[in-house]
Amino acid sequence: MYLHIGQNEIVPENRVVGIFDLDKCSYGKRTREYLAKAESEGVVLDVSGALPKSFVVCDHPYHPQIVYLSQLGPATLQKRAESMELEL
């Protein structure tokens, strides 16, 4: 199945490592370091089109991980993942 994470971006559910609340997690030092390193490596993709509310970490065949910034909240993404349906 697939998870629609915002705008026109869809990722395979089996590639999703985690869905995180950007507001709550960005206060942690390690999270800030992780996101800064991912951005410097060029593996952060902003698919929010606006102010991001969450970030989704996914496995990728060509990189260790890809980080998507999404305008959707983590609760919305979780519901979409649990519904096992492609929502557009």
C-alpha positions as CSV (number, residue, x, y, z in Angstrom):
1,M,0.0,0.0,0.0
2,Y,1.0,3.6,-0.3
3,L,0.8,6.7,2.0
4,H,-0.1,10.1,0.6
5,I,2.1,12.5,2.6
6,G,1.1,15.8,1.1
7,Q,1.0,17.7,-2.2
8,N,1.5,15.1,-4.9
9,E,3.9,12.9,-2.9
10,I,3.1,9.2,-2.3
11,V,5.5,6.8,-0.6
12,P,5.3,3.0,-0.2
13,E,4.1,2.2,3.3
14,N,6.8,-0.5,3.8
15,R,9.5,2.3,3.3
16,V,8.1,4.4,6.2
17,V,10.4,4.3,9.2
18,G,8.6,6.9,11.3
19,I,6.2,9.8,11.4
20,F,7.2,12.7,13.7
21,D,5.6,15.9,15.0
22,L,7.9,18.7,13.9
23,D,6.8,21.1,16.6
24,K,7.4,18.6,19.5
25,C,10.5,16.9,18.1
26,S,12.4,20.0,16.9
27,Y,13.1,21.0,20.6
28,G,15.4,18.0,21.1
29,K,19.0,18.5,20.4
30,R,19.5,15.1,18.6
31,T,16.5,15.7,16.4
32,R,17.8,19.1,15.3
33,E,21.2,17.6,14.7
34,Y,19.6,14.7,12.7
35,L,17.6,17.1,10.5
36,A,20.6,19.5,10.0
37,K,22.7,16.5,8.9
38,A,20.0,15.2,6.6
39,E,19.6,18.6,5.0
40,S,23.4,19.0,4.5
41,E,23.4,15.6,2.8
42,G,20.5,16.7,0.5
43,V,18.1,14.1,1.6
44,V,15.4,16.4,3.0
45,L,12.5,17.0,0.6
46,D,9.9,19.7,1.4
47,V,6.6,18.5,0.1
48,S,4.6,20.7,2.4
49,G,4.0,23.7,0.1
50,A,3.5,25.7,3.4
51,L,4.6,25.5,7.0
52,P,5.5,21.8,7.7
53,K,3.8,20.2,10.6
54,S,5.5,16.8,10.5
55,F,8.4,14.9,9.0
56,V,8.4,11.4,7.6
57,V,11.5,9.3,7.6
58,C,11.7,6.7,4.9
59,D,14.1,4.1,3.7
60,H,15.4,4.7,0.2
61,P,17.2,2.4,-2.2
62,Y,19.9,5.0,-3.1
63,H,20.3,6.7,0.3
64,P,20.2,5.5,3.9
65,Q,17.1,7.5,4.5
66,I,15.0,10.3,3.0
67,V,13.2,12.9,5.2
68,Y,10.0,14.4,3.8
69,L,8.6,17.6,5.4
70,S,4.8,17.4,5.2
71,Q,2.1,20.0,5.9
72,L,-0.1,17.3,7.3
73,G,-0.1,16.6,11.0
74,P,1.2,13.3,12.3
75,A,-2.2,12.2,13.5
76,T,-3.6,12.6,10.0
77,L,-0.7,10.7,8.5
78,Q,-1.1,8.0,11.1
79,K,-4.9,7.6,10.3
80,R,-4.0,7.4,6.6
81,A,-1.4,4.7,7.3
82,E,-3.8,2.7,9.5
83,S,-6.7,3.0,7.0
84,M,-4.7,1.0,4.4
85,E,-6.2,3.1,1.6
86,L,-4.7,5.5,-0.8
87,E,-6.2,9.0,0.0
88,L,-5.8,11.7,-2.6
